[in-house]
Amino acid sequence: MRTTLYLVRHAIAEVTAPSGNDADRRLTPAGRRRMEQAAKGLAQLGVRPAAILTSPLVRAEETAHILAGALTPNLELEVYARLGFGHEAKEVVAGLHRHRAAGSLVLVGHQPDLGHLASYLLTGAADVVPLPFKKGAVAAIDVPGLPPDGPGVLRWFLTPKQLRAIAK
């Protein structure tokens, strides 16, 4: 069964958290507003995921909540540790087998890991064509199943500004 994976980089976050811990960095008010508009653009494109998986870092979880509110308000988020820092693309993909019946999934994470994940999904190697995700950017990649047993196809790769324009 083909699955569309929507890879989303978290929105604009504070430079440093009051705690000093990088994992605690929250979205800025501007980052929140821009992501809310970008999420409306995704809704206009018909994005309706079966699940939203997020990195455990605060900025990613906040981004995932904004996406859920715009795309699937009754959907519970799943914190997926492999979307945090330090996990190879192969590890991320291997853990998606639980969602093999899903038609589409949203994965919220960080750069450069999302760029490497996109490359892995498209070519089988994480360093061949890493996509340059801006904060709030989204790539839609069709894969032949979960976990993928072949290369995926890039349907589109949109910046947050393009998604906000679609929302209008």
Phi, psi and omega per residue, in radians:
M1 nan 2.216 3.107
R2 -1.228 2.513 3.126
T3 -2.305 2.448 3.020
T4 -1.743 2.177 3.066
L5 -1.805 2.174 3.071
Y6 -1.778 1.896 3.131
L7 -1.596 2.153 -3.053
V8 -2.173 2.177 3.005
R9 -1.464 2.456 3.135
H10 -0.948 2.769 3.129
A11 -1.329 3.120 -3.114
I12 -1.060 2.250 -3.099
A13 -2.101 2.847 3.087
E14 -1.063 2.648 -3.096
V15 -1.176 -0.757 3.080
T16 -2.412 2.530 3.099
A17 -1.443 2.623 3.068
P18 -0.941 -0.546 3.134
S19 -1.312 -0.292 -3.052
G20 1.465 -0.114 -3.129
N21 -1.568 2.135 -3.119
D22 -0.974 -0.645 -3.106
A23 -1.128 -0.336 -3.105
D24 -1.592 -0.028 -3.110
R25 -1.055 2.271 -3.110
R26 -1.771 2.878 3.035
L27 -1.200 2.547 3.028
T28 -1.372 2.828 3.064
P29 -0.976 -0.727 3.107
A30 -1.137 -0.718 3.116
G31 -1.073 -0.724 3.122
R32 -1.109 -0.845 -3.135
R33 -1.047 -0.816 -3.108
R34 -1.130 -0.686 3.123
M35 -1.198 -0.639 3.081
E36 -1.044 -0.736 3.100
Q37 -1.195 -0.744 3.118
A38 -1.079 -0.681 3.117
A39 -1.105 -0.614 3.061
K40 -1.124 -0.630 3.069
G41 -1.112 -0.725 3.086
L42 -1.096 -0.694 3.096
A43 -1.089 -0.706 3.100
Q44 -1.075 -0.563 3.123
L45 -1.383 -0.057 3.103
G46 1.481 0.348 3.130
V47 -1.253 2.070 3.122
R48 -2.413 1.448 -3.045
P49 -1.245 2.631 3.023
A50 -1.342 -0.430 3.129
A51 -2.717 2.644 3.030
I52 -2.120 2.056 3.125
L53 -1.865 2.385 -3.079
T54 -2.315 2.610 2.956
S55 -1.033 2.659 3.114
P56 -1.324 -0.107 -3.141
L57 -1.255 2.485 -2.998
V58 -0.950 -0.800 -3.085
R59 -1.084 -0.600 3.102
A60 -1.272 -0.745 3.119
E61 -1.082 -0.718 3.098
E62 -1.112 -0.709 3.078
T63 -1.076 -0.770 -3.137
A64 -1.088 -0.668 3.108
H65 -1.123 -0.692 3.091
I66 -1.098 -0.782 3.132
L67 -1.085 -0.784 -3.139
A68 -1.054 -0.743 -3.136
G69 -1.064 -0.607 -3.114
A70 -1.525 -0.525 -2.994
L71 -1.807 -0.756 -3.067
T72 -2.631 1.371 -2.999
P73 -0.986 -0.477 -3.104
N74 -1.621 0.060 -3.088
L75 -1.493 2.276 3.098
E76 -1.463 2.382 3.123
L77 -1.319 2.646 3.064
E78 -2.049 2.074 3.047
V79 -1.329 2.160 -3.063
Y80 -2.131 1.749 -3.013
A81 -0.956 -0.532 -3.092
R82 -1.198 -0.191 3.041
L83 -1.520 -0.079 3.021
G84 -1.337 -3.095 -3.111
F85 -1.217 2.618 2.961
G86 1.581 0.146 3.126
H87 -1.915 2.316 3.125
E88 -1.247 2.660 -3.125
A89 -0.965 -0.681 3.140
K90 -1.050 -0.686 3.101
E91 -1.140 -0.767 -3.132
V92 -1.022 -0.871 -3.090
V93 -1.130 -0.706 -3.109
A94 -1.041 -0.612 -3.116
G95 -1.361 -0.070 -3.117
L96 -1.474 -0.040 -3.093
H97 -1.006 -0.475 3.109
R98 -1.074 -0.381 -3.081
H99 -1.884 0.418 -3.038
R100 -1.084 -0.353 3.122
A101 -1.559 -0.060 -3.097
A102 -1.332 2.447 3.052
G103 -1.377 -0.501 3.103
S104 -2.737 2.598 3.117
L105 -2.363 2.552 2.970
V106 -1.849 2.286 3.091
L107 -2.075 2.054 -3.102
V108 -1.839 2.148 -3.088
G109 -2.656 -2.561 -2.920
H110 -2.345 2.815 3.016
Q111 -1.654 2.563 0.066
P112 -1.504 -0.005 -3.048
D113 -1.031 -0.709 3.134
L114 -1.132 -0.676 3.096
G115 -1.067 -0.700 3.113
H116 -1.235 -0.637 3.088
L117 -1.108 -0.760 3.110
A118 -1.042 -0.807 3.121
S119 -1.031 -0.771 3.136
Y120 -1.073 -0.753 -3.136
L121 -1.148 -0.584 -3.085
L122 -1.496 -0.550 -2.999
T123 -2.216 -0.266 -3.044
G124 1.559 -0.033 3.112
A125 -2.329 2.324 -3.037
A126 -1.271 -0.289 -3.041
D127 -1.957 0.158 -3.089
V128 -1.365 -0.919 -3.129
V129 -2.401 1.117 -3.138
P130 -1.132 2.212 -3.104
L131 -1.369 2.478 -3.100
P132 -1.556 1.390 -3.102
F133 -1.208 2.104 2.930
K134 -1.382 2.872 3.091
K135 -1.078 2.140 -3.123
G136 1.570 0.001 3.120
A137 -1.303 2.727 -3.098
V138 -2.399 2.349 3.003
A139 -2.027 2.360 3.055
A140 -1.861 2.048 -3.095
I141 -2.185 2.139 3.053
D142 -1.496 2.251 3.107
V143 -2.105 2.670 -3.062
P144 -1.315 0.101 3.128
G145 2.689 3.043 3.108
L146 -2.166 2.159 -0.167
P147 -1.208 2.678 -3.081
P148 -1.091 2.438 3.090
D149 -1.937 0.332 3.117
G150 -3.004 3.099 -3.092
P151 -1.198 2.577 3.074
G152 -1.575 3.094 3.139
V153 -2.186 2.230 3.088
L154 -1.339 1.969 3.090
R155 -1.378 -0.804 3.058
W156 -2.849 2.813 3.110
F157 -2.474 1.908 -3.004
L158 -2.078 2.477 3.059
T159 -1.383 2.845 3.087
P160 -1.082 -0.596 3.113
K161 -1.115 -0.710 3.099
Q162 -1.137 -0.714 3.125
L163 -1.136 -0.670 3.102
R164 -1.157 -0.637 3.092
A165 -1.133 -0.683 3.103
I166 -1.107 -0.623 -3.125
A167 -1.120 -0.516 -3.132
K168 -1.363 nan nan
